[in-house]
Amino acid sequence: MPRFVAVYTMKPEDVAAFRARPKSEQEAIDEAGLKAWEEWGARNAAAIVATDVMVGKTRRVTKTGIVDARNQIAGFLIVEAADITAAAGLFQDHPHITVFPGDGIDIMPVVTEPPRDEGP
């Protein structure tokens, strides 16, 4: 079955706005969100190939050196589904975008050969 990477994205300003809320609000959202995330995982367990990986601050390596960097990647997960539409459908009610201040979830096929430019 085809595999897909789901990349959780979060805008830095949305993270800052969340962190600016009173601690009690943050904790309530975290509690509700983690419970919902666990329930989402249980509902979709058959499709999940690798557990969620959440990521922290970024360091970018380029030809000119190593520097601190910012991006919107908050984490990722790998799932199996019949096609990209089915894979995307798994995430429509995901807590990353329904409870937490997540910006979106990008779904991409795992490829075993160089990707072809097939458009958006």
GIDA-V563254 format. One record per residue. SS is DSSP state (2 for helix, 1 for strand, 0 for the rest). Layout:
ss = <SS | SS>
This chain:
ss = <0 | 0 | 1 | 1 | 1 | 1 | 1 | 1 | 1 | 0 | 0 | 2 | 2 | 2 | 2 | 2 | 2 | 2 | 2 | 2 | 0 | 0 | 2 | 2 | 2 | 2 | 2 | 2 | 2 | 2 | 2 | 2 | 2 | 2 | 2 | 2 | 2 | 2 | 2 | 2 | 2 | 2 | 2 | 0 | 2 | 2 | 2 | 1 | 1 | 1 | 1 | 1 | 1 | 1 | 0 | 0 | 0 | 1 | 1 | 1 | 1 | 1 | 0 | 0 | 1 | 1 | 1 | 1 | 1 | 0 | 0 | 0 | 1 | 1 | 1 | 1 | 1 | 1 | 1 | 1 | 0 | 0 | 0 | 2 | 2 | 2 | 2 | 2 | 2 | 0 | 0 | 0 | 0 | 0 | 2 | 2 | 2 | 2 | 0 | 0 | 0 | 0 | 0 | 1 | 1 | 1 | 1 | 1 | 1 | 0 | 0 | 0 | 0 | 0 | 0 | 0 | 0 | 0 | 0 | 0>
